[in-house]
């Protein structure tokens, strides 16, 4: 599996280009901005972007969907509970972020589903709390956590549909049960490093780690 982490736009969002090296099929996780740069990176390696995967439907993560679709004709994948939000964004938030509206979802997923690109399989883990349909994507050795778990932090829960108790449960019962060596690839560049590990976050995360009383 090929993975390229790319900070895009002006809101410290991490987009990810994920590809199967053998078949050259690829997907992009949360293409919030700089879509031309992402596509150029894929093309330089001979990769064809088949899917756009949104970890959740907040504006800062989906505002590049339309442009990425125009450039690649990729299908949009999101959790079934988030799909309606793609088409019902707050006008105020859209203006604040200077965002284009997203096309509707082509494919909806739920917990345990598999997103496949060539020989690469990403397991959908439903990790609500930041939003009702937030997902993480797991492939042996790496988990893409969106805005659920950051490096040394966690997603906010004060937006519509957010819940601190649900977020903690998602992290504790789903993410922290993954192997400790699993690389954490977060949705924002908010920490002291671009990536972490499950083992490190279980101990040192100040919100949900052992040193926080967890």
Beta strands, then each sheet from edge to edge (+ up, - down):
strand 1: 2-8
strand 2: 13-19
strand 3: 25-29
strand 4: 48-53
strand 5: 75-79
strand 6: 107-109
strand 7: 114-117
strand 8: 120-126
strand 9: 135-139
strand 10: 142-146
strand 11: 149-150
strand 12: 153-154
strand 13: 183-186
strand 14: 195-197
sheet 1: 1+ 2- 3+ 4+ 5+ 6+
sheet 2: 7+ 8- 9+ 10- 13- 14+
sheet 3: 11+ 12-
end
